[in-house]
Amino acid sequence: MGARGALTEAQKHSHVNPNCVIDCEYCKNNRAVSLPEDLVAATQKGDVVVFAGAGISTENRSVLRHTLYDQIRGQIEAGEDLTFPQVMQQFCATPNGRIKLIEEIRSRFDNIDSFPELEAAATRFHRSLGTLFLVSQIITTNWDTYFERYCHALPFVDGEDAAFWGTNQRKVLKIHGSIDKLSSIVATSSDYKACEKRLSTGLIGGILKNLLATKTFVFVGYSLRDEDFLQIRSFVRKQLKQFKRHAYLVTPFEDKMHESLERDGFTVLKTDGTFFVEQLKGHIRSLGPGLLSDELFDAARSLRLKLAEEHHKLHKKHKITNIPEVMYAASYQDGLAHSLERALAMRGSGEYSHTCRLSNVARSYFQMLPDLRKAKRFADVAYVEGYINGLAYLLSIGSDKEKVRPPLYFAFGAGELSSLTAFSKLFKDGAIPHKAARTYAAKMIGKLADPSQIEFHHPPWL
């Protein structure tokens, strides 16, 4: 990260960038495509499964100059005619080859993750897909953990994991294993054969077959000559025969095999994978409310920074021993801050991009207020008011509603307070805008050993 949290180049291009130069490394393959109505409809119904290959992750040449294939092939001086599994097979045939291969993979991932610029480039697709809550099932041949990290997906690697497939959480089926489980990694020709057998007979394969039979698949990050893609395509043909469902391949590359693929039940969309997801999200938003704009996360981050400044200013200017109601202003600010912080932390889950879900959460907090007021839990009332205002702000930013920043201060017996000056005026000359609130605050402060040194904080629970 640059000074003051500046965005890296890859982060700037993690979405559609209309001001980008045409030869930008991250945007050069962005091509507008006509989105098929069937694909849009399937996405809206939650029937789309994304099948992701290495091209949208660490093996994209915009991340590192050399791919893992290049790196390993160079060490054994193998010819360019060998496939990925064949190269890995030859490498593993050397003394301690399998151990060395795993170490090479781990070192590669660690290197990428240690540089924010590289990691941002490797996770552009994952970050974009994360907010598309309509896609809840992902399949990948990749070993990295980016779908877990940036899409909040629960990983499924072997048969025992299948017991949890019914969970409502987003899921990623990792048919070639995971770096988190080193023995599961599928890389060599022998591994591929064993994997094909497991998929044909095992529980993970059963899940895959069920999805292939019932869902609309979008393949991203594969070339038509990719060994992974060719094996998967063969697997589908064998399993479903004439009943195989129409599928989509998203690729920025031209290939003479596209015609044969389209005759085989595919539609080829010639564009960058991340750009495709952004186009799909934009199209769905244009059809009506439901999917909120990713702009709300930038707005949340900006407001959170402003709120931190105001929180500091509040306690610097006023001590709770002089104005006990500072307790409520601080509680309100904490509620507002926590709503923004959780939105940022849970971005990849998609739950904060879902209009109905966010509205329902705000409504549930609003319904708490009468009982809290009746019980005279003043600090909790202030906290919940802040939390609700944070959610309402996110909803306004993410939709076409009028964008209004919520008040940054709060006091019982007052209207909206947008500034510290407005808050301070309420208590000028010893005024008490709400006597019951003052009595409760003074009572709480009286229990503290040294209240003059206290900076009040409301925890993220009631």
Buried (B, 14 or more C-beta within 10 A) or exposed (E): EEEEEEEBEBBBBBBBBEEBEEEBEBBBBBEEBEBBEEBBEBBBEEBBBBBBBBBBBBBBEBBBEEBBBBBBBEBBEBEEEBBBBBBBBBBBEEEEBBEBBBEBBEEBBEEBBEBBBBBBBBBBBBBBBBBBBBBBBBBBBBBBBBBBBBBBBBBBBBBEBBEEBEEEEBBBBBBBBBBEEBEBBBBBBEBBEEBBEBBBEBBBBBBBBEBBEEBBBBBBBBBBEBBBBBBBBEBBEEBBEEEBBEBBBBBBEEBEEBEEBEEEBBBBBBBBBBBBBBBBBBBBBEEEBBBBBBEBBEBBBEBBEEBEEBBEBBBEBBBBBEBBBBBBBBBBBBBBBBBBBBBBEBBBBBBBBBBEBBBEBBEEBBEBBEEBBEEEBBBBBBBBBBBBBBBBBBBBBBBEEEEEBBBBBBBBBBEEBEEBEBBBEBBEEEEBEBEEBBBBBBEBBEEEEEBEEBEBEBEEEB
